[in-house]
Amino acid sequence: MSKILHRGGCHCGAVRFEVQAPARLTVQSCNCSICAKTGFLHLIVSAADFTLRSGGEALSHYRFNTGTAEHLFCRVCGVKSYYVPRSNPDGFSVNFRCLDAGTVEAVEIEEFDGQNWEQHGAALAHLSR
């Protein structure tokens, strides 16, 4: 499956990134405590397929529970446009909702049971490889 360049960022534009991924995407909708409250739709990619273009200095960090996931929020507008997920510490989870318009041909949304993460978390590991 060939990859194309998608661009995106936070609401105020302080944080900008690029990600290599197919034009036809599959993303995960998670029901864990943080994703359910923020509406984050996960596009999980390898570290090699993600580039932070600007705004590293604008990011605020948050960890909870096991402390493995590194949640990154723009300290100007509060949007979490990407982060390092617990399931894929070797990659990034980009919020599909933060991609710029124009490059996505289609998107399929898969449900992920993050409320029972211990039983299901390993099912996502292949996405960042």
C-alpha positions as CSV (number, residue, x, y, z in Angstrom):
1,M,0.0,0.0,0.0
2,S,1.6,3.3,-1.1
3,K,1.9,6.2,1.2
4,I,1.3,9.9,0.6
5,L,2.1,13.0,2.6
6,H,-0.6,14.3,5.0
7,R,-0.2,17.5,6.9
8,G,-1.9,18.7,10.0
9,G,-1.7,20.4,13.3
10,C,-3.4,21.9,16.3
11,H,-6.3,24.5,16.2
12,C,-4.1,27.6,16.6
13,G,-1.4,26.4,14.1
14,A,1.4,26.5,16.6
15,V,2.0,22.7,16.3
16,R,2.4,21.5,12.7
17,F,3.3,18.0,11.6
18,E,3.5,15.7,8.5
19,V,2.7,12.1,8.3
20,Q,3.2,9.5,5.6
21,A,0.2,7.2,5.4
22,P,-2.1,5.8,2.7
23,A,-4.8,8.1,1.1
24,R,-7.4,5.5,2.3
25,L,-7.1,5.3,6.0
26,T,-8.2,3.1,8.8
27,V,-8.4,4.8,12.2
28,Q,-9.4,3.6,15.7
29,S,-12.1,5.2,17.9
30,C,-11.2,4.3,21.5
31,N,-13.5,4.4,24.4
32,C,-10.9,4.8,27.2
33,S,-11.2,7.6,29.7
34,I,-9.2,10.2,27.8
35,C,-10.1,9.4,24.2
36,A,-13.8,9.3,25.0
37,K,-13.7,12.8,26.5
38,T,-11.6,14.3,23.6
39,G,-13.0,12.5,20.5
40,F,-9.5,11.5,19.5
41,L,-9.4,9.2,16.3
42,H,-6.2,7.3,16.2
43,L,-4.0,7.1,13.0
44,I,-1.1,5.1,14.4
45,V,2.1,5.3,12.4
46,S,5.8,4.5,12.8
47,A,8.2,7.1,14.1
48,A,9.8,7.1,10.6
49,D,6.5,8.2,9.1
50,F,6.0,11.2,11.4
51,T,7.7,14.5,11.3
52,L,7.1,17.4,13.7
53,R,7.5,20.6,11.5
54,S,6.9,23.2,14.2
55,G,5.7,23.8,17.7
56,G,7.8,21.5,19.8
57,E,8.3,24.3,22.2
58,A,4.5,24.8,22.4
59,L,3.8,21.3,23.6
60,S,2.8,20.4,27.2
61,H,3.2,16.8,28.4
62,Y,0.8,14.7,30.4
63,R,1.1,11.1,31.7
64,F,-1.3,9.1,33.7
65,N,-2.0,5.5,34.9
66,T,1.1,3.6,33.9
67,G,2.9,6.7,32.6
68,T,3.9,4.9,29.4
69,A,1.8,7.1,27.0
70,E,3.1,10.6,26.5
71,H,0.1,12.8,25.8
72,L,1.2,16.1,24.1
73,F,-1.0,19.1,24.1
74,C,-0.6,22.6,22.5
75,R,-0.3,24.9,25.5
76,V,-1.7,27.7,23.4
77,C,-5.0,26.1,22.2
78,G,-5.1,22.9,24.2
79,V,-5.5,20.5,21.3
80,K,-3.8,17.1,21.3
81,S,-3.0,16.6,17.6
82,Y,-0.7,13.7,18.2
83,Y,1.0,11.7,21.0
84,V,3.1,8.7,21.8
85,P,0.6,5.9,22.7
86,R,1.1,3.2,25.3
87,S,0.2,0.6,22.6
88,N,2.9,1.9,20.2
89,P,5.8,3.5,22.1
90,D,7.9,3.1,18.9
91,G,5.5,5.4,16.9
92,F,2.9,8.1,17.1
93,S,-0.8,8.3,17.2
94,V,-2.0,11.2,15.1
95,N,-5.5,12.6,15.6
96,F,-7.3,12.0,12.3
97,R,-9.4,15.1,13.1
98,C,-6.3,17.2,13.0
99,L,-5.3,16.4,9.5
100,D,-5.6,19.1,6.9
101,A,-8.4,18.6,4.3
102,G,-7.5,17.5,0.8
103,T,-5.4,14.3,1.0
104,V,-7.7,11.7,2.6
105,E,-9.6,9.7,0.0
106,A,-11.6,7.6,2.4
107,V,-11.6,6.7,6.1
108,E,-12.8,3.6,7.9
109,I,-13.3,3.9,11.6
110,E,-12.7,0.8,13.8
111,E,-14.0,0.6,17.4
112,F,-11.3,-0.1,19.9
113,D,-12.1,-1.2,23.5
114,G,-9.6,0.9,25.4
115,Q,-11.7,0.6,28.6
116,N,-10.3,-3.0,28.7
117,W,-6.9,-2.0,27.4
118,E,-5.0,-4.8,29.1
119,Q,-7.0,-7.4,27.1
120,H,-6.9,-5.5,23.7
121,G,-3.8,-3.2,23.7
122,A,-1.5,-5.7,21.9
123,A,-3.9,-5.7,18.9
124,L,-2.6,-2.3,17.9
125,A,1.2,-3.0,18.1
126,H,1.6,-3.9,14.5
127,L,0.3,-0.5,13.3
128,S,3.6,1.3,14.0
129,R,5.8,-1.3,12.3
